[in-house]
Amino acid sequence: MKHFKHLLFLSILCSLLIFTNCGDSDDPVADDTTDTTGDTNTDDGSTAVLDADGDGVADADDTCADTPSGETVDSSGCSDSQKDADGDGYTLTWSDEFNEAAINTINWNFETGDGSDYGLPAGWGNNELQIYTSEADNIAIIEDDTMSVLSITALEDGNGGYTSSKITTKDKVSIRFGRIEVKAKMPQGQGIWPAIWMLGDNDDLVAWPGCGEIDIAEVLGHEPSTYHATLHYTNDNFGKGELQESFDLSSGTFSDDYHIFGTEWTDQSIIFSVDEVEIRNIPIEEDMKEFQRSFYLIMNVAIGGYWPGNPDNTSSFPQSMLVDYIRVYSKDDYQVPAAPALIIEEETLGGNLPSDIGNKAIKEDFTLFGDVVITPYGPTGAPDVYLSDLAIDGDYSIVYNFPGISWGGAWFELDSGVNISGYSELHFSVKMPEELYEAEIKLESPNSAAAIFIDDYNAISVEDGFVEYTIPLSDFEDLDLLNVHIPFSFWNPKDENESYVLGEVFFDNIYLE
């Protein structure tokens, strides 16, 4: 990601927004006369009046102090000169300085648990290990070297697991264009994964990555000198679009001191920066409509997961991400364009696949699953999915064509969960590259997931290069068999040297017995 120096327009989408600020040693009032002034354009072009007088209420008394003689105030309660006192062309429209005694729940929600309460597989969809809590041990406002800061702390739970925290501004603070600045100090250590990021407000309507994701700053704890910024979206081929940039400090780590992570966002581009040094300027292309819509903020510290890997004997706890402030600015006189209409099919992974493609790999006389939808997934390792007339049951098989460069796979998902407790075995036939040695087969219910690895099982040859695996359902330990909605998925094909395998993997004749 690249760092930048332009400030863009912010849109705060809420039916009522109350913005307060308590300023610390880095109080933005030093830049602009007040931290809560200026009009905020919402997606529909209306104006939200902010809490300029700092009384906690957006009301008629919201005027900036000491308006210069002869100047008039607008609906923000401030004059033009007060809205941009430092003359840089941008106005602070929202911030959290973390100077209060507790987390401000006007701004923030707590997301707790393992992800299953939010429609995700246990592990937050990334095979993470932590349980998020709202406990003070995991999240609090503390003093750090005379500064009042937010602390999100990952801990061992004493039973081989981990706890941490995650907060979001979903349905409370919405941003559409602007400059976002976060001053933070990162944790470190193998398996530690701090993140400051954003998701599209429409994530209840369209699945990731079609809602869009803007990763303002991520640091993998085993690489504490390297920062990553990333955009995730659904591209025009209905695949996973990802644009990522990394930046290495010339000395020291992101755990040594605070750094300012910036994102400047317009309808034309997103610019990433560190300490006001531009890291990357990413143009918003035609197939990146996600970034023309509004987003909400997220901060968390995860443990383990596909990207960082799990903690090991070098990892130490507790580990904390410390945040001095988050500030959002709008660009003065920036004309915010209308948001594009959301066409869910355009933003859905695999949207160009025939709706019944998943059924082509299911045994023809096995009807329990009903309609099956296939979704490919992975940062750069997601397979292309298509049909082949090389089949051992029916007319077609399904092919996953893996790029062989990173983790990835695809899953079969049902319209509604099914009870498979009356069955004892999963059968499937597969034709794969000779070097493929290891891969993961995973089944999921809304509240549980379980996996096996094919190298632990023997297959029998059938025909046309296919082999058949028979897996006892009892091997999918702790899976809720009464409500399975993902009855088959295939992940991360590797060779004996643990390298990702390039090539086609054919699937057919999947059924339960």
C-alpha positions as CSV (number, residue, x, y, z in Angstrom):
1,M,0.0,0.0,0.0
2,K,1.2,3.5,-0.5
3,H,1.1,6.5,1.7
4,F,-0.3,9.8,0.7
5,K,-0.9,13.4,1.6
6,H,-4.3,14.3,0.1
7,L,-7.4,14.4,2.2
8,L,-10.7,13.3,0.9
9,F,-14.3,13.6,1.5
10,L,-16.0,11.7,4.3
11,S,-19.5,10.5,4.4
12,I,-21.1,9.5,7.7
13,L,-24.2,7.4,7.2
14,C,-26.3,7.2,10.3
15,S,-29.7,8.3,11.3
16,L,-28.2,10.2,14.2
17,L,-24.5,10.9,14.7
18,I,-23.2,12.4,17.9
19,F,-19.5,13.3,17.7
20,T,-17.5,14.3,20.7
21,N,-13.7,14.8,21.2
22,C,-11.6,15.2,24.3
23,G,-8.2,16.0,22.7
24,D,-4.9,14.8,24.1
25,S,-1.3,15.8,23.6
26,D,-1.9,15.3,19.8
27,D,-5.2,17.1,19.8
28,P,-6.3,17.9,16.2
29,V,-7.4,21.3,17.4
30,A,-3.8,22.3,16.8
31,D,-4.4,21.7,13.1
32,D,-8.0,22.8,12.7
33,T,-9.8,25.1,15.2
34,T,-12.2,22.3,16.3
35,D,-12.2,18.6,15.8
36,T,-15.9,18.3,15.2
37,T,-16.7,21.0,12.6
38,G,-17.8,21.0,9.0
39,D,-20.6,19.5,7.0
40,T,-20.7,15.8,6.5
41,N,-22.2,14.7,3.3
42,T,-24.1,11.4,3.6
43,D,-24.7,9.0,0.7
44,D,-28.0,10.7,-0.2
45,G,-26.4,14.1,-0.3
46,S,-27.9,15.3,2.9
47,T,-26.0,17.1,5.7
48,A,-25.3,15.8,9.2
49,V,-24.8,18.6,11.8
50,L,-21.9,17.6,14.1
51,D,-21.4,18.4,17.8
52,A,-19.3,21.5,17.4
53,D,-19.8,22.7,21.0
54,G,-18.7,19.4,22.5
55,D,-21.7,19.0,24.8
56,G,-22.5,15.5,23.5
57,V,-25.6,16.6,21.6
58,A,-26.0,17.7,18.0
59,D,-28.2,20.7,18.5
60,A,-28.8,24.3,17.8
61,D,-26.0,25.4,20.2
62,D,-23.4,23.6,18.1
63,T,-21.3,26.6,17.0
64,C,-17.5,27.0,17.0
65,A,-16.2,29.2,19.7
66,D,-14.9,32.7,18.8
67,T,-16.3,33.0,15.2
68,P,-14.3,35.8,13.6
69,S,-16.2,39.1,13.3
70,G,-18.0,39.5,10.1
71,E,-18.0,35.7,9.2
72,T,-21.2,33.6,9.1
73,V,-21.6,30.1,10.2
74,D,-23.3,27.3,8.1
75,S,-25.2,24.3,9.2
76,S,-22.0,22.9,10.8
77,G,-22.1,25.7,13.3
78,C,-18.7,27.0,12.0
79,S,-17.4,29.6,9.6
80,D,-15.3,28.7,6.6
81,S,-12.1,29.8,8.2
82,Q,-12.7,27.8,11.3
83,K,-13.4,24.6,9.4
84,D,-9.8,24.5,8.0
85,A,-7.7,26.6,10.2
86,D,-4.4,25.2,9.1
87,G,-5.2,25.8,5.4
88,D,-4.4,22.3,4.1
89,G,-7.8,22.0,2.3
90,Y,-9.2,19.3,4.7
91,T,-11.5,19.4,7.7
92,L,-11.6,17.0,10.6
93,T,-15.1,15.6,10.7
94,W,-14.9,12.7,13.2
95,S,-12.3,11.3,15.6
96,D,-11.9,9.1,18.6
97,E,-8.9,10.3,20.8
98,F,-9.4,7.5,23.4
99,N,-9.2,10.0,26.3
100,E,-12.3,8.8,28.1
101,A,-12.4,6.3,30.9
102,A,-14.1,3.6,28.8
103,I,-14.7,2.7,25.2
104,N,-17.2,5.1,23.7
105,T,-20.1,2.8,22.7
106,I,-21.7,5.7,20.7
107,N,-18.8,5.0,18.3
108,W,-18.0,1.3,18.8
109,N,-19.5,-2.2,18.9
110,F,-17.8,-5.2,20.4
111,E,-17.8,-8.4,18.3
112,T,-17.3,-11.4,20.5
113,G,-16.8,-15.1,20.2
114,D,-15.3,-17.2,17.5
115,G,-17.2,-15.8,14.5
116,S,-20.0,-18.3,14.4
117,D,-22.5,-15.8,15.8
118,Y,-21.8,-13.7,12.8
119,G,-22.5,-16.3,10.1
120,L,-18.8,-17.3,9.8
121,P,-17.1,-20.6,10.4
122,A,-15.5,-20.9,13.8
123,G,-12.1,-19.1,13.5
124,W,-13.6,-16.0,11.9
125,G,-13.3,-17.6,8.4
126,N,-9.5,-17.5,8.6
127,N,-8.8,-20.5,10.9
128,E,-7.9,-18.1,13.8
129,L,-7.6,-19.3,17.3
130,Q,-8.7,-16.5,19.5
131,I,-12.1,-15.9,21.3
132,Y,-12.9,-12.2,21.2
133,T,-14.3,-10.7,24.4
134,S,-15.3,-7.3,25.8
135,E,-13.4,-7.9,29.0
136,A,-11.2,-5.2,30.4
137,D,-8.2,-7.6,30.3
138,N,-8.6,-7.7,26.5
139,I,-9.7,-4.1,25.8
140,A,-9.3,-0.9,27.8
141,I,-8.2,2.7,27.6
142,I,-4.9,3.0,29.4
143,E,-2.0,5.4,29.9
144,D,1.1,4.8,27.8
145,D,4.0,7.2,28.3
146,T,1.6,10.0,29.4
147,M,-0.7,9.3,26.5
148,S,-4.3,8.0,26.8
149,V,-4.6,5.1,24.3
150,L,-6.8,2.2,23.4
151,S,-5.2,-1.1,24.2
152,I,-6.4,-4.3,22.5
153,T,-4.6,-7.2,24.2
154,A,-4.2,-10.9,23.2
155,L,-3.8,-13.3,26.1
156,E,-3.4,-17.0,26.7
157,D,-6.5,-18.3,28.5
158,G,-4.7,-20.9,30.6
159,N,-6.4,-23.8,28.7
160,G,-4.3,-23.8,25.6
161,G,-6.5,-21.1,23.9
162,Y,-6.4,-17.4,23.5
163,T,-8.6,-14.3,24.1
164,S,-8.5,-10.9,22.4
165,S,-10.8,-8.1,21.3
166,K,-12.4,-6.7,18.2
167,I,-14.4,-3.5,17.8
168,T,-16.3,-2.0,14.9
169,T,-18.2,1.1,14.0
170,K,-20.9,-0.8,12.1
171,D,-24.2,1.1,12.0
172,K,-22.6,3.9,14.1
173,V,-19.9,5.6,12.1
174,S,-19.9,5.3,8.3
175,I,-17.2,6.6,6.0
176,R,-17.4,7.3,2.3
177,F,-14.3,9.0,1.0
178,G,-11.9,11.1,3.1
179,R,-8.6,10.9,4.8
180,I,-8.3,8.4,7.6
181,E,-5.3,8.6,10.0
182,V,-4.6,6.1,12.8
183,K,-1.7,6.5,15.2
184,A,-0.8,3.1,16.6
185,K,1.9,0.8,18.0
186,M,1.7,-2.8,17.0
187,P,2.3,-6.1,18.9
188,Q,4.8,-8.7,17.7
189,G,5.5,-12.4,17.8
190,Q,4.8,-15.5,15.8
191,G,1.1,-15.9,15.2
192,I,0.1,-12.4,16.3
193,W,-2.0,-10.6,13.7
194,P,-3.1,-7.0,14.5
195,A,-5.3,-5.2,12.0
196,I,-6.9,-1.8,11.4
197,W,-9.3,-2.1,8.5
198,M,-12.7,-1.4,7.0
199,L,-15.6,-3.4,5.5
200,G,-18.4,-2.2,3.3
201,D,-21.6,-1.1,5.0
202,N,-23.5,-3.5,2.7
203,D,-21.8,-6.7,4.1
204,D,-25.2,-7.8,5.3
205,L,-26.4,-7.8,1.7
206,V,-23.4,-9.1,-0.3
207,A,-20.8,-11.6,0.8
208,W,-17.2,-10.8,1.1
209,P,-15.3,-9.7,-0.9
210,G,-18.1,-8.1,-2.8
211,C,-18.8,-5.7,0.0
212,G,-15.2,-4.5,-0.3
213,E,-12.4,-4.5,2.3
214,I,-9.8,-1.8,2.9
215,D,-6.9,-2.9,5.1
216,I,-5.4,0.3,6.4
217,A,-2.6,-1.5,8.3
218,E,-1.8,-5.1,9.1
219,V,1.5,-6.4,10.6
220,L,2.3,-10.0,10.9
221,G,4.0,-10.5,14.3
222,H,6.8,-12.6,13.0
223,E,7.7,-9.8,10.5
224,P,7.3,-6.8,12.9
225,S,9.2,-4.3,10.6
226,T,6.8,-4.9,7.6
227,Y,3.4,-3.3,7.1
228,H,0.8,-4.4,4.7
229,A,-2.1,-2.5,3.1
230,T,-4.6,-4.2,0.9
231,L,-7.8,-3.9,-1.1
232,H,-10.1,-6.9,-1.5
233,Y,-13.0,-6.9,-3.9
234,T,-14.8,-9.0,-6.6
235,N,-13.2,-8.5,-10.0
236,D,-14.9,-8.5,-13.4
237,N,-14.2,-12.2,-13.8
238,F,-16.2,-12.8,-10.6
239,G,-13.0,-13.9,-8.9
240,K,-11.3,-12.5,-5.8
241,G,-9.6,-9.2,-6.6
242,E,-6.7,-8.2,-4.4
243,L,-4.2,-5.4,-4.5
244,Q,-1.6,-5.3,-1.8
245,E,1.5,-3.3,-1.0
246,S,4.1,-3.8,1.7
247,F,6.5,-1.5,3.3
248,D,9.6,-2.2,5.4
249,L,10.9,0.2,8.0
250,S,14.6,1.1,7.4
251,S,15.3,0.5,11.1
252,G,13.4,-0.8,14.1
253,T,9.9,-2.3,14.1
254,F,6.3,-1.2,14.3
255,S,6.3,-2.4,17.9
256,D,9.0,0.0,18.9
257,D,7.1,3.2,18.6
258,Y,3.8,4.8,17.3
259,H,3.4,5.3,13.6
260,I,0.6,7.1,11.6
261,F,-1.1,4.9,9.1
262,G,-3.0,6.8,6.5
263,T,-5.6,6.2,3.8
264,E,-6.7,8.9,1.4
265,W,-9.8,7.8,-0.5
266,T,-11.7,9.4,-3.4
267,D,-13.9,8.0,-6.1
268,Q,-10.7,8.0,-8.3
269,S,-8.1,6.3,-6.1
270,I,-7.0,5.1,-2.7
271,I,-3.6,6.1,-1.4
272,F,-1.9,4.4,1.5
273,S,0.8,6.0,3.6
274,V,3.0,5.5,6.7
275,D,4.1,8.6,8.6
276,E,2.9,10.7,5.7
277,V,5.1,8.9,3.2
278,E,3.1,7.6,0.3
279,I,3.4,3.9,-0.1
280,R,1.0,3.2,-3.0
281,N,-1.6,5.1,-5.1
282,I,-4.2,2.6,-6.3
283,P,-6.6,3.8,-9.1
284,I,-10.2,2.6,-8.6
285,E,-11.0,0.7,-11.8
286,E,-14.4,0.0,-13.4
287,D,-14.6,-3.4,-11.6
288,M,-13.9,-1.9,-8.2
289,K,-17.4,-0.4,-7.5
290,E,-17.1,-1.6,-3.9
291,F,-14.9,1.4,-3.2
292,Q,-17.5,3.8,-4.4
293,R,-19.7,2.9,-1.5
294,S,-19.6,3.5,2.3
295,F,-17.5,1.5,4.8
296,Y,-17.2,1.1,8.6
297,L,-14.0,0.8,10.7
298,I,-12.7,-2.3,12.5
299,M,-9.8,-2.9,14.9
300,N,-8.7,-6.2,16.3
301,V,-5.7,-8.5,17.3
302,A,-6.1,-12.0,15.9
303,I,-4.1,-15.1,17.0
304,G,-3.1,-17.6,14.3
305,G,-4.8,-18.0,11.0
306,Y,-3.9,-19.0,7.5
307,W,-1.7,-15.9,6.9
308,P,0.4,-15.6,10.0
309,G,0.4,-19.2,11.1
310,N,-0.1,-20.2,14.7
311,P,2.0,-19.2,17.8
312,D,5.0,-21.3,18.6
313,N,7.5,-21.6,21.5
314,T,9.0,-18.2,20.5
315,S,5.6,-16.4,21.1
316,S,5.0,-14.5,24.3
317,F,1.9,-13.0,25.8
318,P,0.3,-10.6,26.5
319,Q,0.6,-8.7,23.2
320,S,-1.1,-5.4,22.7
321,M,-2.0,-3.1,19.9
322,L,-2.0,0.5,21.2
323,V,-4.0,3.2,19.4
324,D,-3.6,6.8,20.3
325,Y,-6.3,8.1,17.9
326,I,-8.4,7.6,14.8
327,R,-9.2,10.7,12.8
328,V,-11.3,11.1,9.7
329,Y,-11.1,14.2,7.5
330,S,-13.2,15.5,4.5
331,K,-11.7,17.3,1.6
332,D,-13.1,20.9,1.4
333,D,-15.2,21.5,-1.7
334,Y,-15.0,17.9,-2.9
335,Q,-18.1,16.9,-4.8
336,V,-19.1,13.5,-3.7
337,P,-20.6,11.5,-6.6
338,A,-23.7,9.3,-6.2
339,A,-22.9,5.8,-5.1
340,P,-23.4,3.1,-7.8
341,A,-26.4,0.8,-7.6
342,L,-25.6,-2.5,-5.9
343,I,-26.0,-5.5,-8.3
344,I,-25.4,-8.4,-6.0
345,E,-24.6,-10.8,-8.9
346,E,-21.8,-8.5,-10.0
347,E,-20.2,-8.6,-6.6
348,T,-20.5,-12.3,-5.8
349,L,-17.6,-14.7,-6.2
350,G,-18.2,-17.2,-8.9
351,G,-21.1,-15.1,-10.2
352,N,-20.4,-16.2,-13.7
353,L,-20.7,-19.8,-12.9
354,P,-23.9,-21.6,-13.8
355,S,-26.1,-21.7,-10.7
356,D,-26.3,-25.5,-10.9
357,I,-22.7,-26.2,-11.5
358,G,-22.1,-27.7,-8.1
359,N,-24.7,-30.3,-8.8
360,K,-22.6,-31.7,-11.6
361,A,-20.2,-33.2,-9.1
362,I,-22.9,-34.8,-7.0
363,K,-23.9,-38.4,-7.6
364,E,-26.8,-38.3,-10.0
365,D,-29.2,-40.3,-7.8
366,F,-28.2,-38.6,-4.5
367,T,-30.7,-35.7,-3.9
368,L,-30.3,-34.8,-0.2
369,F,-28.2,-31.7,-1.0
370,G,-30.6,-30.0,-3.4
371,D,-29.1,-27.0,-5.2
372,V,-25.3,-26.6,-4.6
373,V,-23.4,-23.3,-5.1
374,I,-19.6,-23.4,-5.4
375,T,-17.5,-20.5,-4.1
376,P,-13.7,-20.3,-4.7
377,Y,-11.6,-18.5,-2.2
378,G,-8.0,-17.5,-1.4
379,P,-5.8,-14.4,-1.5
380,T,-3.9,-15.4,-4.6
381,G,-4.4,-19.1,-4.5
382,A,-8.1,-19.4,-5.3
383,P,-8.8,-21.9,-8.1
384,D,-10.6,-21.2,-11.3
385,V,-13.7,-23.4,-11.4
386,Y,-15.3,-24.9,-14.6
387,L,-16.9,-28.0,-16.0
388,S,-15.3,-30.9,-17.7
389,D,-16.8,-33.7,-19.8
390,L,-14.3,-36.1,-18.2
391,A,-16.7,-37.8,-15.8
392,I,-17.4,-41.1,-14.1
393,D,-21.0,-40.3,-13.1
394,G,-23.3,-38.3,-15.3
395,D,-22.0,-36.1,-18.1
396,Y,-19.7,-33.7,-16.3
397,S,-17.2,-33.3,-13.5
398,I,-16.1,-30.1,-11.8
399,V,-12.5,-28.8,-12.2
400,Y,-10.6,-26.7,-9.7
401,N,-7.6,-25.2,-11.5
402,F,-5.1,-24.1,-8.8
403,P,-2.5,-21.5,-9.5
404,G,0.0,-23.1,-7.1
405,I,1.2,-19.9,-5.5
406,S,-0.7,-19.6,-2.2
407,W,-3.4,-21.1,0.0
408,G,-6.9,-21.4,-1.5
409,G,-9.8,-23.7,-2.3
410,A,-13.5,-23.8,-2.9
411,W,-16.6,-25.0,-1.1
412,F,-20.0,-26.4,-1.9
413,E,-22.8,-24.6,-0.1
414,L,-26.4,-25.5,0.3
415,D,-29.5,-23.3,0.2
416,S,-30.3,-24.5,3.7
417,G,-28.6,-26.9,6.2
418,V,-29.3,-30.6,6.1
419,N,-29.3,-33.4,8.7
420,I,-26.6,-36.0,7.8
421,S,-26.6,-37.8,11.1
422,G,-28.2,-40.8,9.5
423,Y,-25.2,-41.3,7.2
424,S,-21.8,-42.8,8.1
425,E,-19.5,-42.1,5.2
426,L,-18.5,-39.4,2.7
427,H,-17.6,-40.6,-0.7
428,F,-16.0,-38.6,-3.5
429,S,-13.9,-39.3,-6.6
430,V,-11.0,-37.1,-7.6
431,K,-8.4,-36.9,-10.4
432,M,-5.4,-34.8,-9.5
433,P,-1.8,-34.1,-10.4
434,E,0.7,-36.9,-9.5
435,E,2.6,-34.6,-7.2
436,L,-0.4,-33.7,-5.1
437,Y,0.2,-35.4,-1.7
438,E,-1.8,-33.4,0.9
439,A,-5.1,-31.5,0.8
440,E,-7.8,-30.6,3.3
441,I,-11.4,-31.8,3.1
442,K,-13.6,-29.6,5.3
443,L,-17.3,-29.8,6.3
444,E,-19.1,-27.0,8.1
445,S,-22.3,-26.2,9.9
446,P,-23.3,-22.7,11.0
447,N,-21.7,-23.3,14.5
448,S,-18.9,-25.8,13.8
449,A,-16.4,-27.0,11.3
450,A,-14.1,-30.0,11.0
451,A,-11.5,-31.2,8.5
452,I,-9.4,-34.2,7.5
453,F,-6.3,-34.5,5.3
454,I,-6.4,-36.9,2.4
455,D,-2.9,-38.2,3.0
456,D,-4.2,-39.9,6.0
457,Y,-6.5,-42.1,3.9
458,N,-6.1,-44.7,1.1
459,A,-8.0,-44.3,-2.2
460,I,-9.0,-46.9,-4.6
461,S,-8.7,-46.5,-8.4
462,V,-11.9,-46.3,-10.4
463,E,-11.6,-45.2,-14.0
464,D,-10.1,-42.5,-16.3
465,G,-7.5,-41.6,-13.7
466,F,-10.0,-41.0,-10.9
467,V,-9.6,-42.4,-7.5
468,E,-12.3,-42.7,-4.8
469,Y,-12.0,-41.7,-1.2
470,T,-14.2,-43.0,1.6
471,I,-14.1,-40.9,4.8
472,P,-16.0,-41.9,7.9
473,L,-18.2,-39.0,9.0
474,S,-17.1,-39.7,12.6
475,D,-13.6,-38.5,11.6
476,F,-15.0,-35.0,11.2
477,E,-14.8,-34.5,15.0
478,D,-17.1,-32.0,16.7
479,L,-19.1,-31.3,13.6
480,D,-22.8,-30.6,14.1
481,L,-24.2,-33.3,11.8
482,L,-27.8,-32.0,12.3
483,N,-27.4,-28.9,10.3
484,V,-24.6,-29.1,7.7
485,H,-24.6,-26.3,5.1
486,I,-21.1,-26.9,3.5
487,P,-21.0,-30.7,2.9
488,F,-17.8,-30.6,0.9
489,S,-14.8,-28.3,0.4
490,F,-11.3,-28.8,-0.8
491,W,-8.3,-26.7,0.3
492,N,-4.6,-26.2,-0.1
493,P,-3.3,-28.9,-2.3
494,K,0.4,-29.5,-1.6
495,D,3.3,-31.8,-2.6
496,E,5.5,-33.7,-0.2
497,N,7.7,-30.7,0.3
498,E,4.7,-28.6,1.4
499,S,4.7,-26.5,-1.7
500,Y,1.4,-25.5,-3.3
501,V,0.5,-27.6,-6.3
502,L,-0.2,-26.1,-9.7
503,G,-2.8,-27.8,-11.9
504,E,-6.3,-29.2,-12.4
505,V,-8.2,-31.2,-9.8
506,F,-11.3,-33.0,-11.0
507,F,-14.2,-33.9,-8.7
508,D,-17.1,-36.2,-9.3
509,N,-19.5,-38.7,-7.7
510,I,-19.8,-37.0,-4.3
511,Y,-22.4,-38.6,-2.0
512,L,-23.1,-39.8,1.5
513,E,-23.8,-43.4,2.5
